[in-house]
Structures are given as structure tokens and as C-alpha cells.
Amino acid sequence: METLLDIRNLSVDFRTPRGRVQALRDVSFPVRKNRIVGIVGESGSGKSTVLWAILGLLAKNAEVTSGEVQFGARDLLHAGEAALRAARGEEISVVFQDPMTSQIPVLTYGQQMLDILYRRRNVSAAEKRRLAVEMLGKVGIPDPASRIDQYPHHFSGGMRQRAGIAMALLTGPKLLLADEPTTALDVTMEAQIIHLLQELQHELDATVVVVSHNLGLIAELCDDVVVMYAGEVIEAGEVREIFHNAQHPYTRALLECDPARIDDVSRKLPVIPGEIPDLTRPRQGCIFAPRCQRVMPECRQITPPDVERSAGNFARCHLLDGPLADPSWPPPHEVNTVGRGQETALKSATVASAEPLLDVSALNVQFETMGPIRAKLRGVEARHVDAVLDVSLSVRPGETVGLVGESGSGKTTLGRTILNLVRAQGGSVRFEGNEIRNMPEGRFKPLRRDMAMMFQDPVGSLSPRKSVRALITEPFQIHGITGVDLDKEAERLADMVRLPKPFLSRYPHELSGGQARRVGVARALALNPKLIIADEPTAGLDVSVQGEILNLMADLQFEHGLGYLIITHNLPVVRHIADRLAIMYLGRIVEQGDTAELFRNPVHPYTQALVEGVPQPDPDRRRAHVSISGEVPSLLNRPKGCDFATRCPYVQDRCRGEKPPHYELEGGRSHACFFPLN
């Protein structure tokens, strides 16, 4: 096949106060025309650096020390600034990770798309607008002729990403670069974006390079895969070859860590021990040797060769060729099983006999959209929206309850209301049998020792001016606990979350995502709470790191009898850690029950759509269609009947006019559907 982009021996360094960081070393791989190429690897492996090197958008402290980036007959690394500006947008476009920060908030989409076409001087403004409206329609924006005049904040996250794809494709580029295009999206919206990219790639004959650490997305979307580790390409090949017959130990370990591939939920998640090495230090031998389970003495001294296994497929490993080759490698796919059957049995017996630690009943939370004073001035009634509507759930000691739903469904609002950070307008919240809803802060503060929160952004929730030692001992100072040795407590908490003691002197910006998450866990556990509400505890983490965090949380729960309320939209993860699930849609619980049973036999159509919407890390199991289309309705325009009626494939007339009550089933299951699936 014809090669559109050829990266050869690319090496990039970053000059930092700690020394030169060798971010990329001798990176080489082709991008074949009309193919979708996925670049996968843990955070810090250099995936995004490759994209910015292609575009000439590296930071000022970056230095390209060697290599070529051949795009057609041109070497982009040595092209002038004028030539690069001419290529960007016209021939090479980008879909950025966060559309809210990459799109201009004070300009309408119409104006932004007209600006993109500024080089088309022979095309009228009316024709440019027509092209922009047509492209918005292609990416699935409803009523594009009117919505083109709206601003980014008027769009939901999924629609903003669609608009970003439309802007990237507006000029008809030959190459589209996508940096983590679905990271912040729900599973249903992720599936829609995957299918959209596939359809547009076929329709426009585009070539796409996708950076992601989501293995399900790579398997579902890509034709070829490049696996990177610590700035090196350690394996590359056709997607089915990589996922079914991976050769490098790192690739195999990465695949085995994905919870979506693991059917046995009675054991801990596999992890890759250790961390990506410090790239400021010179290295000998194989870069993966310190973490490899098959390491040999020679691996630490001799640089491994690139071994071509078939046309276009190669891996960089001593086990595959030469005098060190192991004839038994690679063995059949097998996951290292670490059972916790005894823990599970003890936990089930304890949970079943316990009284609820947290009991939420018929909770309602409303937010004003127009206050009484403003409404009086306008001569209308005050308006509000129901952010949480008639929600009931419970958490027992030692139990993990998963709260699942798309963005905007009210999950975080519910968690904040339980912790008395948001006022409720109705219902009951009982903690250890005592009513705590809307309790005055003076009375509620002592309870905060027993109820802790793990925030979604592990770095953003930590003060940048405080060291890790100060951060994890701060709860003692907030609650005025005296007579404790804070240094000893800091070391105890660091040991508890398996954080090396030298990290106590570091600051949040010096931590990786997984390390910052451990600090958040340590802070939450400082005062030995009984209940922890964890908001997206694995958001933005690699599969290996999220396995470490979830295994740690499971161990701590078993040791201390903690109750967890896990707020997430990551279904493969919640399937492994939650005992029970509550499925939330537009502020209402639509189904609730045992996790295994909900995955095996969903009753509500929305639950079925979520379960079927999870991308599978298997190229042979690509879905022919998305499980659910459309967007979550606005709370300002809640459907009259069933909230899910506007998107439900089984909707009937009764659903559009009546709101279904909650029906109780055997085994503690409940649902809110007039026409359940089973």
C-alpha cells in the first residue's frame, strides 16, 4: 500500500531543570494511505509528542535531535514555518483531546469555521457557510443550519467533539490526527464517535492517526497499531495480529490488564509492576527490562533487535530472535490470576448481615434557573430543574455500590448532596440511622471524619503549594486532632497506599496521575472513615495504573470494612469492583440490583444500551451499529413521560405520556420501565 506519512528515526529531547528528557528515541513507523493507525501506550510513553513533532508544534524547550517525517515528497521536520502553516489545516488536521479548550468560547461555530476556510479567497462567504453547515450535518449535529450560530458552551461534550471533527475535516485534509478523541466521553457517546470516524474516513478517503490508551477504542477503530513505551516503538503491526498474537512482553501485559478482557470478576485485576523509567537518565539494553516478567541478564545490557514476524509486523525483543531467543515464546494468552475467593466469601457474609451505613430515600435536588427576584421583574414564575429526582439507594459496611450513567445524569450532584455540599429539596439521607439531610454545617462537620470524598481530578483537587506530606496530614489539622505525630501518620498513610516515602517531599505537579490518585486515597483514609464516595476514581488512568488503584481500594475495604459509593461511567471497571449497581438517567435511578445480574440480564433498555455500548478490545467483535443514538435531553426540557423515551428503541405511546414508577423484583432488583426487556 502507498505510504502517506513515513516517520524515520525520530528522536526528540526536552531541556528541563532536571536535565535533558529523551522523550522520543529512534521512533520509526509508516502510516499507509486510507488506513486508521492507532498509537497506544501508557501515559508518558511519547504518543502525543509524535503528533506534535509531525505538525511542528513542539514546545519551545523541545529539540529534534535526529530523524525525518516524510509527508509525500516533503520532510516536515526541516520544512520552513511558511510551508508548515500551509500544510496545517489544509493537508493535515487535528482533533484535540479537550474540545472546550481547543475551541474559541467567544466565537460561534459559524465564525470559527469561516476562519478555517480563510485561504479560500475565491469562495464566497455564503458558500463557505453552506460547506460548514453540510459538514456539521455529516458529523450528526441536529439542525445544523441554526446550531452553527451557537457557541461551544451551548453544546454538550459529545456534540463539541463532533463539531471539532467537523472543523478538522472541513478543508478535506489528507491526514487527520486525533489525540485521545473520546477520553472525556461516556461509553455511548464514545461508540458514536468511533462509528462517525470510521464512516467519515471511508466517505472522504482520509488517513487517520489516533492516539489513545483505550484498548477497546483501538481495537474497534484502527487498521494498524503502534505500541510505544518510554519513548520507543516496541511493537507495530496490523490490529488483529497485535491483539490476537502480541509478541512483546509489554504489549501482552498491557492487553492482559484491560478489565474488559477479563471474565472472572472474583479476582484482582492484573497490573504491570513498576513505573515508566526516568528518561533523563541514560539507559542500556531493553527499556522495558526493569518491569519485564521474562527479563534475562542480557536484556539489561544489550539493545534488543527489531524482529520482523511478518510483512509490516515487528517487535523489539531478545526473546524473538538471535542467540537469546526463547523457542517457547510467546506462550498462549493467559492472564496471571490472583484470586480473592476467600475475601469475597467473607465480604458477602458480612455485607448481607449488616445494617445500611448509608440509606438514601426518595431524594430530590432542584437547581433554580430563574430566581424569585428575577422572575418577579419579568412577571413570570420562578423556574427550577430537577437534577436528582426520587432517588433511593443504600450502602452497607464493606459493600461497593456503583453509580453509573452518562454525563449530566446527576451522579456527582447526588454524591455532593449526600456529603451536605448541596441542599436537597425533599427525601431523606440517613447515615448510621441518623438523618443528615441539610444538617447545619456545625453539626455535620464531626461526621465528615466518617464520610470522605475522592475527587475526579486527582491533581486539581490537591493544593499546588503543599507537599504530599502536608496534603495527607491536612485532615488532622482541619478537624483539630491533637496529640498525633504528623510525620509518623504521613509515613503510615504512605505505606497504606503503597506510596514510596521519598514522595512525601514532592509537590502535586511532580506526581504522575496514578501517584496523585494514591495521595487522594491517603487523604480520604487519614481519619479512618466508614464511607468513601469516589467520583470517577480511574478517570484518565492507564489500564495498569487503574488496576493498582482498584486493587488497593479492595484491599483497604477488606481490612477496614469501608463502604464505597463509586461514581463512574467506566462499565468494565465497575463490573469488577461493584457488588451492586444503580443506573442513573436524567437524575433518576432507572434500574438497580446485583452487578453480575445486571450485566447478564439487563431489564431496562438504557441499561442494555450501556452494557452493549462498551468497546471490546477484540478487532473480531466490532459492532455493526451503536447501541444508542442521540444525546441526553436537557433538564430544562425533560420529557413528559419516561425520561428515556426520546432515545429508546422500544418506545411505545404510553411511555411518551406517563412517567413509569419503580417496580420491585426478586433479589433486591428494581427498575422504572413499563415494558421491561425480561
Phi, psi and omega in degrees: 000151180290135179269123178273318182229130182231111179265124185232120171051043182282126176230132181227132174246152171242129178276120181227165177300335179275357182122184181279124176267118179276082188290323177229138179225110172056048181277126179219129170191149178266155171242109184279149186296141178062029176241159172251118183252128178256134173252120187233153179160168180291164175301137181091004182274351176101013184298307182292329179299324177299316181298314184290332175292322178300319185272353185070033183245028178292156179296163184294335180272009179271149177221121175279111185272339177192166172114176178221149171233094184274116176243100190067236181264003185253146171261106185294335180293331184247015178279152178288167182298322180296319179294321179293318178299322179293328181281323182294130180087311181283312183250331179230122180240164184230138166254116186276162184294315183246103184294335183290328179268342181265351178251148187278116188290340184261005177242141175292163177297327178299315180292319180296322181285328173296321179296325179296327182267024185296336180286341183278072185289339181270007179249133183289161179297323179295320179291322177298318179296320178299317178297320180294316178298318179298319181290322176298322176295322180296327181271006172090021175282120180292144179049058186297332183295329178263327184285345178294340180267009177266168182260163181305325182289348176280347184259150171287172180301317180293321179289326175297321179293322176298317178297323176297320177294320178299316180294323180292328184265357187300324183272001182067052184291155175282330185228130177245125177255128182236117182259106180047061189290347183235015186304315186268010186259154176288167185298323180289318179290325177300316179297321179295319180292321178301310181293325178297313180298319179297314182295316181293324179297318178291319184292321186260000182055041181271161172249134188234138171242121183245127174260130180196156167249012177269104185293327178297318178297316181299315181295323184284327193256324198266157173263322180232156182227138173242121181259122181246148176213123175051043175087006180235150170274115183257346175197147177207151178168187179290145192301319181291324178295319181293315186280335182255341184214051180298141185257322185279140179303327180291316179299316180296318179295320180297316179294321183289340179279347185287118182297337180292340180270352189254118181274330183278106183269004182269015180223168180287156179285140176294152177223161172262113183297151178083186182224166176302134185293161176290116186276005173274348183260141178294146183236146172242151176073207182283132182294336182269356186307317182298341183246357187281135178281349181247020187296143175241160180305322182293335181298331183278348186245325189251130177293127183289151179277161170275115184254118179275118182271328176200177184302118178082358180244123178215160176218151183251092185201138178294335184290350189259339186202159175085188185294340181267359186298142178257115183296340180272357182263139000272144176287171176300155179299124174210137182263137178293108184273125175242100187284154169220043181299316180296317178300316182297317180296315179296318180297315182299318180294320180293314183296318184298328184266356187269151171282152181301135174283317178235133180224109180256131184225124174048044184282136177232133177231128180239145174241134178287134171258341174211111183291169184297324182292312180296321180296320180296320179297327180271352179074030179231172178281149175299143184243152177210165174238149177271101180282325175230128189229113171056047183266131175228129174199166180219156176227127178263160176302134180079007183251147174246120178249127178264132177250110191241142176171168180287166176301139181088004181275352176100011184296309182293323177300319178298314180298318180291328178292319178301323181272012175065027176265346177226137180282142177257149181261354179189166178092193186221142171231112182245133177240118185053039176086354183255135179289127183236000182299128178056028179293139177305144186301325179300322178279331185280333186306316178300331180289338181296342175293332183261353182229114185242160182236134169254118187276158185294318182264105186293328181273317182296336181274358180253137178295125182290347183267357183246146177285166177301320179302314180292325183293316185278348174258357181301322179304327178296321181286321180298320183267007175064034180276119182249172177078016177242148176274106186296326178295318179292321178296321179298317179292322178297315181292322177298318177296322183298321182260011177058047176255122182305139184301326177301339181287347181297335181269358181276168177248160186309322183290349179265006183252149170283172179300318180293321179293318178296324177296322178296323177297319177298321177295317180298316178299317181295329184267357189305319185257022178053061181289167177259335181229134175236127173259114185251115182265109180049062186293347180244011183299129176077005182262149175291161185299323180291317181293320180294328174297319178298315182295316182291321176296319178299315180297322178294317179298315181294324177296317180295322183286324189244000179066033182290148169259134181242135164245107185261116177264122185198162166241013179268094185292319178301324179289312185293334177297329182273334189251340187265138173279320178228156180236143169239120182265122187245136178218122178053043174086001184235142173282118182260340175202147182210142178164190180299136186300309182300321182290322179294323178288324183282323189215069180295144182257319181274139179303328180292319176299316178301318180296320178295314182297318181282346184274357182285120177297133182266134178285056181211111182299339180277357182242036178291139183278144179280340181207162177280150185285337182206137181246171178082181184241159175297129180299157176289142175297337177288344182225053181298134179303148183294318182264235178295133182299332184269001187300326184289346182236355187283129179286347183250017187299142175232171186302320181299325182296327184281343184249337183237146176268121184291141174282178175272125178258131179269135178243177177292154176074021177080009179275152176211158178206164178234079182208131177291329186232073182297156185288333181225000000 
